[in-house]
Amino acid sequence: MERLQQQGVWQTVERPGYLGKRRDAAYREWNKMFGEGNWRIGNQMANGEMYSYEDIIWKVYVPGYEKYFLEHPIEARFITDNYSYGYDKTLCTEKEAFDIYAFYNKPGVVNQFHNVAFNVALTNLGYRFEGVEPVQVREGKPGTPDSWQPAGFRWSPGRIMAVRPELTPELIELLPGQTIWWKHGSIEEQYQLSKVLQIKSGL
């Protein structure tokens, strides 16, 4: 994993926002435009601070889930009494459900880590998963009726509020192919709007 603070001088050229299924195609395009190793994705907060992948998880997602479950202990108890852990899009093992790199930047597989923050937050608060089956912590496309949603859609990161919303950059404009499915003020919004494409200076 690239550690942002150890790199040289970089300049931000774009805020790509939510990539989803476009990620692999975007990576190929950037390799072609700038050269492999000459660009990177990071997160630049509203105060200018750069967050790494790990920072996003430990400073944004985990605190957001912890705050939510501190305020909703009945839901936290329901989850841990009835489920064995949470997963996102891809059904995974318990070990993978606590591994932030289990589905990170794998070709053909979308990044999946909010479920790890969900699991870690609950265990950090002293809860223990007692159920037999995992729960999918994900919501369907906008407009999907609640009855058709995955069991854990209510705990999607697009519905969990950020602990420090002041760090979320303003949305200036949507690029072609970008979509917004999260609630304003959520941890998902903070992650997506702070995402930046940077290239090495001098290119």
C-alpha positions, 0 to 999 in steps of 0.5 A, a space after each residue: 500500500 502506498 503511504 502518501 506521506 512518504 511520496 514526493 511532490 504531487 499535484 491534484 488534477 481531478 476529483 474523480 468521485 465514485 468510481 465503482 465499476 468504472 475503476 479498472 477502466 479509469 486506472 487503465 486510462 490514467 496509466 496511459 495518460 500519465 504512466 504507471 506509477 506516476 499517478 495515485 488516488 488519495 483523499 484530500 480533506 476540506 482543510 487540505 490534509 491528505 488521508 491515505 486508505 488506512 486514514 479513511 478507514 480509521 479516521 472516518 469510517 470506524 469513528 462514524 460507525 462507533 458514534 452511530 452504534 453508541 447512539 443506537 445500542 438496540 440496533 448494535 445488540 440486534 446485529 451482534 445477537 443475530 449475525 456472525 459479521 457483516 460483509 459488503 458486495 462479496 460474501 467473504 470469510 470472517 477473517 476477510 470481514 476484518 481485513 481492510 485489504 481483503 478486497 482492495 484494488 483487485 482487478 475486476 472486484 470493487 473495493 470493499 471495506 466499509 463492512 470491515 469498519 462496521 465489524 471493527 466498530 462493533 467489536 471496539 464497543 465491546 459487542 461480540 457477534 453471536 449469530 451463525 450467518 453473516 449480514 450484507 451491509 449494503 443498500 440497493 440502487 436508489 429507489 429500491 423498495 425496503 422489502 427488496 433491500 439486503 438485510 443490513 441496508 440500514 447500516 450502509 455507509 451512505 446512511 452513517 453520518 460523519 463524525 467530522 462533517 467539516 472535513 468534507 469538501 464541497 461538491 463542485 460538479 459531477 463528472 460524466 459517469 459519476 453518481 450520488 447515492 449517499 446521504 449528505 453528511 455521511 461517511 460515504 460522502 466524505 470519502 467520495 468527495 475527498 477523493 483526488 487523482 494526483 500526478 507527480 509534479 513535472 509531468 
